[in-house]
Amino acid sequence: MTLPFQIRKKNQAYDENIKKRGNVAKSLDPKRNDLLLQEARAKRDKQLGKKTRASMTRTQKTLVVVILVLFLASVFFQFIEPFFLSRNVAPKKKPTPKGKVVPISIPIPRPSSDPENGNNPLANSKKPAVQSKNPARANEQDLENNEETGWFSSKKEIDFDIDIDKEWEFVTFGSNIKLENKNADAKLILSGVFYGTGSRQKVITLTKENFAKGQHWMVFGTSDQSSSIESQRGAKIKCGSKIRLVNTFAFHSLHSHADVKSPLSDNQEVSGYPFESSDKGDEWIVTCMPLPSSSNLKDSPFWRREYPIQLTHSQTNQVLQALPSKTFGNPIESHIEVSCTSKRISGLDSPQVWAATDGFYFKSNK
């Protein structure tokens, strides 16, 4: 691009050249000399204008080309290059954890009925899965093969061992657990709707959805035991202890009260009660169920994970239960009613039997 001072010098040189030409032509007419000078200057200005416009046009073209190249380069590195790299580089495999199992219990997949199916989690196991003939009793051989196994009973389950590392096999205070009713094959949940009758508090039901919100319950001691060492985080829960179960989705306690009927079964209603207003109606007694006589396992004085228990309401002495035949319609369609009853139903396949399954557990204190 031509700078202003360069143009000025060119103009002066051009003027001198024109004057010299006029002298050489020996023009005696001064007006003609002036006219020639004006025409020459006009011609010069026209030529300089074309050069300036041409030079600016080249600059603009260069700038556009540079911008286009940068844009194409950014598109290549952002979209096209990762595509080629993903085709050439093998996907990274997640490292297999070694040592202690993470203290999170994972939902146990059900074995396929076809033993040759590759999706069967027990297909590569040394010990084949054995279906229990009587769903109310565990298979004796399965229980004898492993001293640290979980046991549960259900009409729809196949009995097999659940390996839990030592010091993680107990339910402890502060743990965030899911409670499963093995007879209904469903989990306890704070559904988020309110009763239209009775207490008009939040409804607590059972659901078969594994990943629905409101299934986790944190285990607390009673309000009288809040400062006790026995109810501190990580302390094992003794069979016969009083606990509170607080839903971590909405911070409502598992609650019940006398003289309030449940809408479907006319038993004692169970509801969600705000934790900040906790009272004696939130307290439940953990009763550890005795294992079958065929079992080689010893009964523990503490609440074990995956082991059958009953929850008795401390204030009314009624047992928590779920009857699979009592289901709600919209807006909580297929949810099973949870209630309390004074009738005790024996057997490990009872609708009053519960078990702590997957969740977030604290290591038990020694």
TITOR-901112 format. One line per 10 residues: for each residue x negated, y, z of C-alpha. Coordinates in steps of 0.25 Angstrom, whole numbers, plus 2048, in hexadecimal, padded with zeros to 3 digits. Last residue first. Layout:
<pts>
X,Y,Z | ...
</pts>
This chain:
<pts>
83A,72F,908 | 842,73A,900 | 84A,735,8F4 | 846,73A,8E7 | 851,744,8E2 | 85B,740,8D7 | 860,746,8CB | 86C,73F,8C5 | 870,731,8BF | 878,727,8C8
87D,729,8D6 | 887,71E,8D8 | 896,71D,8DB | 8A0,712,8E0 | 8AE,716,8E3 | 8B4,711,8D6 | 8AF,703,8DB | 8A6,6FB,8D3 | 89D,6F9,8DF | 8A8,6F3,8E7
8B1,6F7,8F1 | 8BC,702,8EF | 8BF,70A,8FC | 8CC,711,8FC | 8CB,71F,903 | 8CB,726,8F5 | 8C3,732,8EF | 8C4,737,8E1 | 8BD,738,8D4 | 8C6,739,8C7
8C0,734,8BA | 8BD,73D,8AF | 8C3,738,8A2 | 8C8,746,89E | 8C3,752,8A6 | 8CB,75D,89F | 8D3,755,89D | 8D7,747,8A2 | 8D2,741,8AF | 8CF,733,8B2
8D4,729,8BE | 8D2,71B,8B8 | 8C3,71C,8BB | 8C6,71E,8CA | 8BA,726,8D1 | 8B7,725,8E0 | 8B2,72D,8EC | 8B5,726,8F9 | 8BE,72C,904 | 8B9,72F,912
8C0,73D,912 | 8B5,746,917 | 8A9,73E,913 | 8AE,73A,905 | 8A8,72C,902 | 89E,72A,8F6 | 89B,71C,8F3 | 88E,716,8EE | 889,70D,8E3 | 87A,70E,8DF
875,715,8D3 | 86C,71E,8DC | 86B,719,8EB | 871,71F,8F7 | 869,71B,903 | 86A,710,90E | 867,706,903 | 86D,6F9,900 | 863,6EF,8FC | 862,6E9,8EE
863,6DA,8EB | 871,6DC,8E7 | 87B,6D0,8E7 | 882,6D5,8F4 | 886,6E2,8EB | 881,6EF,8F0 | 887,6F7,8FB | 88D,704,8F7 | 886,711,8FD | 890,71A,903
88D,729,901 | 896,732,90A | 89C,73E,903 | 89D,74D,907 | 8A3,758,8FF | 8B0,758,907 | 8A8,75C,913 | 8A6,76A,90D | 89E,771,902 | 8A3,77F,8FE
896,782,8F7 | 897,775,8F0 | 8A4,778,8E9 | 8AD,76C,8E9 | 8AF,762,8DE | 8BA,758,8E0 | 8BF,74B,8E5 | 8CE,748,8E8 | 8D2,73D,8F1 | 8DB,733,8EA
8E7,736,8E2 | 8E1,72F,8D6 | 8E2,739,8CB | 8E3,747,8D1 | 8DA,745,8DE | 8E2,747,8EA | 8DE,752,8F5 | 8E1,74D,903 | 8D2,74C,907 | 8C7,753,900
8BC,74F,8F6 | 8AF,756,8F1 | 8A3,753,8E8 | 89C,761,8E9 | 89D,76C,8DF | 890,772,8DA | 895,774,8CB | 88B,76B,8C3 | 883,766,8D0 | 88F,75F,8D5
88C,75D,8E4 | 88D,750,8EB | 88D,751,8FA | 888,746,903 | 88B,73E,910 | 882,732,913 | 887,724,914 | 87C,71E,90C | 870,727,90E | 86C,731,904
85D,732,901 | 857,740,903 | 851,747,8F7 | 857,754,8FA | 85B,756,909 | 867,74E,90E | 85F,746,919 | 857,752,91D | 863,759,922 | 866,768,91F
872,766,915 | 877,75A,91E | 883,761,924 | 887,766,916 | 886,758,911 | 87B,753,909 | 87A,756,8FA | 879,74D,8EE | 87A,755,8E1 | 885,750,8D7
883,74F,8C8 | 88F,74C,8BF | 893,75B,8BC | 890,75B,8AD | 893,74F,8A4 | 887,747,89F | 88B,739,8A2 | 89A,73B,89F | 8A1,730,8A6 | 8A8,739,8AF
8AD,739,8BD | 8B5,744,8C4 | 8B4,74F,8CE | 8BE,75B,8CC | 8BC,768,8D1 | 8C5,76E,8DC | 8D4,76F,8DA | 8D5,768,8E8 | 8E1,760,8E4 | 8E7,763,8D6
8E2,769,8C9 | 8D4,764,8CC | 8C9,76C,8C7 | 8C0,76A,8BB | 8B0,76A,8BA | 8AF,75B,8BA | 8A5,759,8C6 | 8A0,74B,8C2 | 89E,73D,8C8 | 899,733,8BE
8A0,728,8B6 | 89F,719,8B5 | 8AD,717,8BC | 8A9,70C,8C5 | 89B,711,8C6 | 89F,71F,8CB | 892,727,8C8 | 88C,732,8D0 | 882,73B,8C9 | 877,741,8D1
86F,74E,8D5 | 866,74A,8E1 | 865,754,8EC | 867,749,8F7 | 862,73C,8F2 | 867,730,8EA | 85D,724,8EB | 856,71D,8E1 | 84B,727,8DE | 841,723,8EA
83E,717,8E2 | 841,717,8D3 | 84E,714,8CD | 850,708,8C4 | 85F,705,8C0 | 861,6F6,8BE | 86C,6F1,8B5 | 87B,6EE,8B7 | 883,6F0,8AB | 88E,6FB,8AC
89C,6FC,8A8 | 8A3,6F5,8B4 | 89A,6FD,8BE | 890,6F9,8C9 | 884,700,8CD | 876,6FD,8D2 | 869,704,8D1 | 85C,6FC,8D2 | 850,6FC,8DB | 84F,6ED,8DF
84F,6E9,8D1 | 851,6DA,8CC | 85B,6D7,8D7 | 865,6E1,8D3 | 866,6DC,8C4 | 867,6CE,8C8 | 873,6D0,8D1 | 87B,6D8,8C7 | 882,6E3,8CE | 890,6E1,8D3
89D,6E8,8CF | 89B,6E6,8C1 | 89C,6D7,8C2 | 895,6D0,8B6 | 88A,6DA,8B6 | 883,6DC,8A9 | 874,6D8,8A9 | 86B,6E1,8A2 | 85E,6DA,89E | 851,6DC,8A7
844,6DF,89F | 84B,6EB,899 | 849,6EE,88A | 858,6EC,887 | 85C,6F3,895 | 85E,701,88F | 866,6FB,883 | 865,705,878 | 85D,6FA,870 | 86A,6F1,86F
866,6E3,870 | 86C,6E1,87E | 87A,6E6,878 | 883,6EA,883 | 87B,6F7,884 | 876,6FB,892 | 87C,707,898 | 873,713,89A | 86F,717,8A8 | 871,726,8AB
863,72B,8AF | 85F,72D,8BE | 856,739,8C0 | 84B,737,8C9 | 841,736,8BE | 83B,728,8BE | 82E,726,8C5 | 822,723,8BC | 822,724,8AD | 82B,72D,8A5
82B,729,896 | 826,735,88E | 830,73B,884 | 82C,737,876 | 827,742,86D | 82D,742,85F | 823,73E,854 | 81D,749,84C | 81E,74A,83D | 82C,74C,83B
82E,756,846 | 822,75D,841 | 828,75F,833 | 835,764,839 | 82D,76D,843 | 826,774,837 | 833,777,830 | 83B,77F,83A | 833,789,842 | 826,788,83B
82C,789,82D | 836,794,830 | 82B,79C,837 | 822,79A,82A | 82D,79E,821 | 830,7AB,829 | 821,7AF,829 | 820,7AC,81A | 82D,7B5,817 | 827,7C0,820
81A,7C0,818 | 821,7C0,80B | 82A,7CC,80F | 81E,7D4,813 | 816,7D1,806 | 823,7D5,7FE | 824,7E2,806 | 815,7E5,804 | 816,7E2,7F5 | 822,7EC,7F4
81B,7F6,7FB | 80F,7F6,7F1 | 819,7F6,7E5 | 820,802,7EB | 813,809,7ED | 80E,806,7E0 | 81B,80B,7D9 | 81B,818,7E1 | 80C,81A,7DD | 810,818,7CE
81B,822,7CF | 813,82C,7D7 | 808,82C,7CC | 812,82E,7C1 | 818,83A,7C8 | 80A,83F,7CB | 807,83E,7BC | 813,844,7B8 | 811,850,7C1 | 802,852,7BD
806,851,7AE | 811,85C,7B1 | 806,864,7B8 | 7FD,863,7AD | 808,867,7A3 | 80B,873,7AB | 7FC,877,7AB | 7FC,876,79B | 7ED,876,797 | 7EC,867,797
7DE,863,794 | 7E1,855,794 | 7D5,852,79D | 7D9,85D,7A7 | 7E7,856,7A8 | 7E0,849,7AA | 7D7,84F,7B5 | 7E4,854,7BC | 7EA,847,7BB | 7DE,840,7C1
7DE,84A,7CD | 7ED,848,7CF | 7EA,838,7D0 | 7DF,83A,7DA | 7E8,842,7E3 | 7F3,839,7E2 | 7EA,82D,7E5 | 7E5,834,7F1 | 7F3,836,7F6 | 7F7,828,7F4
7EB,823,7FC | 7EF,82C,807 | 7FD,826,807 | 7F9,817,808 | 7FB,80E,7FC | 800,800,800
</pts>
